[in-house]
Amino acid sequence: MAEEKKVVRKKIAAAADVGKFMADYYLEIDKASKAGNPKIAWCTSVGPAEILRAMGFLVYFPETHSAMLGATRMATDLIPEANALGYSPEICSYLTADIGAFVKNITPLTKIYNIDSIPKPDVLVYNTNQCRDVQDWFNWYGEKFNVPSIGVYTHRNIGEVTEAHITSIAKQMEALVEPLEKVSGTKFELDALKEAVRLSRDCSDIWKQILDAAAAVPSPLTFFDGTTLMGPAVVGRGTQKTLDVYEILLAELKERVKNEEGAVDKENHRIYWDGMPVWGRLSAHSKLFAGLNANVIASTYCNSWIFSALDPEDPFNSMARAYTELFIVRSDDEKEKYIREMLEFFKIDGIIYHDAKTCPNNTNCRYGMAQRLSAVTEIPHLIINGDLNDLRMLSDEQTKTNVEAFIEQLDESS
């Protein structure tokens, strides 16, 4: 294969604004943790954050902390600490890395923001729409901090989302209110929830516009940009500050589209990424694809924070629907339909499936889906083996060789 060329990857100026948003977010939570006020709720990344915001909690998302452990390449050395407590090396490496970091009393927040520890929770709230691991993860911390750990239990492998599903989840969400009132010391107000849901819906809409900008040719951003730019959509939905920072980002992307400025200097191929990123290799993988004139432009992962069903006039039912229509919750038939639509919308040439060793719920290539989709769409695919956090599961050399061969295949067929 021809020697790789150094290809310019255009940086997004608004990434600095997103970075400041994230710094302010963590510093505010750290201040509250030290002062004991406002109360702090831990929440899963696609959990009922709107209820927590409506009741005055500051909301902390441990998954973002785990992603930071992965991105800073601290995770691999910390996972064995959780394994020693009885947590299998086969389960979620977000869970094992985060618990391992707690056991060792270290955090990437120290180096990045000069914060010495994660915030102490007053309550932990989870939704098992992602996986059962979040329940075990939060319950472990509930015991450590001696605080309530409460959750919503979501149906799995759903085809059509029915009213029975919605009613079941909505009732569980409503049941969170009473125990949260006891922790917060404040009375739940429906109007406050409606406002939080409105802001979350607005965040969802603008985040979708940001990701959809990648449909332009050339694409103004990459999947690897998206994994870092999505921070406010995860930790800040339900707040005006998130909308403000995303307005800046969206304006920049619209200007790029207008000027036909691509994120990758020469975009010969447009790639779809299914599954989790390899957090410890974001930069390496970005450079690898850009060096081959390929742009990984879209993913199922970044779209996980698009909640178009949210309706402030019907908060509990619409939250139940939004958090049950998630890609990760659905049947393979629904997932395949969704991916086919994405492939067409983003004008995709090739698909990368990440088989993440410790994340079966976000891995979609173990039961023939990749082969079925390639047969229907005639779009070739490549499966790479790795993990979201545990770099022992990844062969950098094998990944590089396989990606190079895959892009060469696309070159020959174009």
NORGIJO-V131399 format. One record per residue. RES is the residue in one letter. SS is DSSP state (h for helix, s for strand, l for the rest). PSI is psi as a letter, one per 40 degrees, with the letter a starting at -180 (none if undefined). D_LAST is the distance of its C-alpha to the last C-alpha in Angstrom with 2 decimals. Layout:
RES & SS & PSI & D_LAST
RES & SS & PSI & D_LAST
This chain:
M & l & i & 15.94
A & l & i & 16.34
E & l & i & 19.06
E & l & i & 18.44
K & l & i & 19.17
K & l & h & 21.59
V & l & h & 19.97
V & l & h & 22.38
R & s & h & 22.70
K & l & h & 24.77
K & l & i & 27.82
I & l & h & 29.20
A & l & d & 32.77
A & l & e & 33.96
A & h & d & 33.35
A & h & d & 36.77
D & h & d & 38.33
V & h & d & 36.86
G & h & d & 38.25
K & h & d & 41.66
F & h & d & 41.57
M & h & d & 41.04
A & h & d & 43.80
D & h & d & 46.20
Y & h & d & 45.46
Y & h & d & 46.28
L & h & d & 49.27
E & h & d & 50.73
I & h & d & 50.52
D & h & d & 52.06
K & h & d & 54.90
A & h & d & 55.58
S & h & d & 55.56
K & h & d & 58.17
A & h & d & 60.29
G & l & e & 60.08
N & l & h & 59.23
P & l & i & 57.21
K & l & i & 56.54
I & s & h & 53.20
A & s & h & 51.17
W & s & i & 48.34
C & s & i & 45.60
T & l & i & 42.44
S & l & d & 39.30
V & l & f & 39.00
G & l & a & 42.74
P & l & g & 45.29
A & h & d & 45.41
E & h & d & 46.64
I & h & d & 49.88
L & h & d & 50.47
R & h & d & 49.96
A & h & d & 52.24
M & l & e & 54.93
G & l & e & 54.81
F & l & i & 53.08
L & s & i & 50.79
V & s & h & 47.78
Y & s & h & 46.27
F & l & h & 43.08
P & h & d & 43.16
E & h & d & 39.46
T & h & d & 38.67
H & h & d & 41.12
S & h & d & 39.39
A & h & d & 36.00
M & h & d & 37.77
L & h & d & 39.18
G & h & d & 35.69
A & h & d & 34.23
T & l & e & 37.24
R & l & f & 36.83
M & l & d & 40.40
A & h & d & 39.63
T & h & d & 39.24
D & h & e & 42.78
L & h & d & 44.29
I & h & d & 43.00
P & h & d & 45.59
E & h & d & 48.36
A & h & d & 47.49
N & h & d & 47.02
A & l & d & 50.60
L & l & e & 51.77
G & l & e & 50.42
Y & l & h & 46.94
S & l & i & 44.55
P & l & e & 41.67
E & l & e & 39.57
I & l & i & 40.16
C & l & h & 38.55
S & h & e & 38.29
Y & h & d & 38.84
L & h & d & 42.24
T & h & d & 43.12
A & h & d & 42.05
D & h & d & 43.97
I & h & d & 47.07
G & h & d & 46.91
A & h & d & 46.88
F & h & d & 49.86
V & h & d & 51.76
K & h & e & 51.24
N & l & f & 52.05
I & l & i & 49.05
T & l & i & 46.35
P & h & e & 43.51
L & h & d & 45.28
T & h & d & 47.84
K & h & d & 45.57
I & h & d & 43.52
Y & h & e & 46.32
N & l & f & 49.55
I & l & h & 50.19
D & l & e & 52.07
S & l & i & 51.35
I & l & i & 49.60
P & l & i & 51.69
K & l & h & 54.33
P & l & i & 53.66
D & l & d & 56.33
V & s & i & 54.33
L & s & h & 51.01
V & s & h & 49.06
Y & s & i & 46.08
N & s & h & 43.94
T & l & e & 42.62
N & l & d & 39.62
Q & l & d & 37.55
C & l & i & 39.38
R & l & d & 42.91
D & h & d & 42.58
V & h & d & 43.36
Q & h & d & 46.68
D & h & d & 47.70
W & h & d & 46.50
F & h & d & 48.54
N & h & d & 51.53
W & h & d & 51.77
Y & h & d & 52.07
G & h & d & 54.46
E & h & d & 56.79
K & h & d & 56.46
F & h & e & 57.29
N & l & f & 59.60
V & l & i & 57.99
P & s & i & 56.79
S & s & h & 53.37
I & s & i & 52.51
G & s & i & 49.45
V & s & h & 47.65
Y & l & h & 46.48
T & l & i & 43.40
H & l & i & 42.41
R & l & i & 39.32
N & l & f & 36.63
I & s & h & 37.33
G & l & b & 35.80
E & l & h & 37.41
V & l & h & 39.35
T & l & i & 42.83
E & h & d & 45.99
A & h & d & 47.50
H & h & d & 44.85
I & h & d & 45.41
T & h & d & 49.19
S & h & d & 49.16
I & h & d & 47.14
A & h & d & 48.96
K & h & d & 52.31
Q & h & d & 51.28
M & h & d & 50.23
E & h & d & 53.55
A & h & e & 55.36
L & h & d & 54.02
V & h & d & 56.10
E & h & d & 59.54
P & h & d & 58.83
L & h & d & 56.93
E & h & d & 59.95
K & h & d & 62.13
V & h & d & 59.97
S & h & d & 59.41
G & l & e & 62.96
T & l & i & 61.74
K & l & h & 61.69
F & l & h & 58.41
E & l & h & 57.87
L & h & d & 55.59
D & h & d & 55.00
A & h & d & 53.74
L & h & d & 51.20
K & h & d & 50.10
E & h & d & 49.51
A & h & d & 47.51
V & h & d & 45.36
R & h & d & 44.89
L & h & d & 43.71
S & h & d & 41.37
R & h & d & 39.88
D & h & d & 39.46
C & h & d & 37.78
S & h & d & 35.42
D & h & d & 34.56
I & h & d & 33.86
W & h & d & 31.87
K & h & d & 29.65
Q & h & d & 29.20
I & h & d & 28.28
L & h & d & 25.60
D & h & e & 24.33
A & h & d & 23.85
A & h & e & 20.62
A & h & e & 19.15
A & l & i & 19.14
V & l & h & 16.12
P & l & i & 16.43
S & l & h & 18.41
P & l & e & 21.93
L & l & i & 22.47
T & l & i & 21.15
F & h & d & 22.25
F & h & d & 24.33
D & h & d & 26.10
G & h & d & 26.79
T & h & d & 28.54
T & h & d & 31.10
L & h & e & 31.36
M & l & e & 32.20
G & h & d & 35.59
P & h & d & 37.64
A & h & d & 36.13
V & h & d & 37.39
V & h & e & 40.74
G & l & e & 41.66
R & l & i & 40.96
G & l & e & 44.18
T & l & i & 45.04
Q & h & d & 44.92
K & h & d & 43.88
T & h & d & 40.45
L & h & d & 39.94
D & h & d & 41.12
V & h & d & 38.69
Y & h & d & 35.71
E & h & d & 36.65
I & h & d & 36.22
L & h & d & 32.80
L & h & d & 31.57
A & h & d & 32.89
E & h & d & 30.95
L & h & d & 27.64
K & h & d & 28.39
E & h & d & 29.08
R & h & d & 25.78
V & h & d & 23.96
K & h & d & 26.20
N & h & e & 25.45
E & l & f & 21.67
E & l & h & 22.25
G & l & i & 19.70
A & l & d & 21.01
V & s & h & 18.43
D & l & d & 18.64
K & l & h & 14.98
E & l & g & 12.90
N & l & d & 9.19
H & s & i & 9.04
R & s & h & 11.78
I & s & i & 13.69
Y & s & h & 16.68
W & s & h & 19.66
D & s & h & 22.19
G & l & a & 25.63
M & l & i & 27.78
P & l & i & 26.82
V & l & g & 28.17
W & h & d & 30.73
G & h & e & 31.70
R & h & f & 28.19
L & h & d & 26.97
S & h & d & 26.95
A & h & d & 25.57
H & h & d & 22.61
S & h & d & 21.97
K & h & d & 22.00
L & h & d & 19.86
F & h & d & 16.86
A & h & d & 17.54
G & h & e & 17.81
L & l & e & 14.23
N & l & f & 13.11
A & s & h & 12.73
N & s & h & 15.19
V & s & h & 16.93
I & s & d & 18.18
A & s & i & 20.09
S & s & i & 22.24
T & l & d & 24.93
Y & l & d & 27.31
C & h & d & 27.73
N & h & e & 28.13
S & h & e & 31.15
W & h & f & 33.40
I & l & h & 32.71
F & l & g & 35.88
S & l & e & 35.74
A & l & e & 38.64
L & l & h & 41.15
D & l & h & 44.03
P & h & d & 46.97
E & h & e & 49.32
D & h & g & 48.77
P & h & d & 48.05
F & h & d & 48.72
N & h & d & 47.04
S & h & d & 43.98
M & h & d & 43.65
A & h & d & 43.97
R & h & d & 41.20
A & h & d & 38.86
Y & l & e & 39.35
T & l & e & 39.02
E & l & e & 35.84
L & l & i & 33.98
F & h & d & 30.78
I & h & d & 32.44
V & h & e & 35.37
R & s & i & 33.58
S & l & i & 32.98
D & h & d & 29.72
D & h & d & 29.36
E & h & d & 29.71
K & h & d & 27.37
E & h & d & 24.58
K & h & d & 25.21
Y & h & d & 25.11
I & h & d & 21.81
R & h & d & 20.16
E & h & d & 21.55
M & h & d & 20.32
L & h & d & 16.68
E & h & d & 16.90
F & h & d & 19.02
F & l & e & 16.98
K & l & f & 13.53
I & l & i & 12.37
D & l & d & 9.05
G & s & i & 11.24
I & s & h & 15.00
I & s & h & 17.55
Y & s & h & 20.91
H & s & h & 23.85
D & s & g & 26.56
A & s & h & 29.50
K & l & d & 32.41
T & l & e & 35.19
C & l & g & 33.55
P & h & d & 33.06
N & h & d & 33.44
N & h & e & 30.34
T & l & h & 28.33
N & l & f & 26.55
C & l & e & 24.93
R & l & e & 28.16
Y & l & f & 28.76
G & l & e & 25.56
M & h & d & 24.06
A & h & d & 20.72
Q & h & d & 20.44
R & h & d & 21.74
L & h & d & 19.35
S & h & d & 16.25
A & h & d & 17.91
V & h & d & 18.57
T & h & e & 15.46
E & l & f & 12.83
I & l & h & 11.61
P & s & i & 11.89
H & s & i & 14.78
L & s & h & 16.78
I & s & h & 20.55
I & s & h & 22.38
N & s & h & 26.15
G & s & a & 28.43
D & l & i & 30.82
L & l & d & 31.50
N & l & d & 34.51
D & l & g & 35.42
L & h & e & 33.53
R & h & e & 35.13
M & h & e & 32.61
L & l & h & 29.62
S & l & h & 28.53
D & h & d & 26.89
E & h & d & 25.90
Q & h & d & 24.43
T & h & d & 22.50
K & h & d & 21.10
T & h & d & 20.20
N & h & d & 18.52
V & h & d & 16.49
E & h & d & 15.39
A & h & d & 14.38
F & h & d & 12.51
I & h & d & 10.47
E & h & d & 9.95
Q & h & d & 8.74
L & h & d & 6.10
D & h & d & 5.40
E & h & d & 5.66
S & h & e & 3.79
S & l & none & 0.00
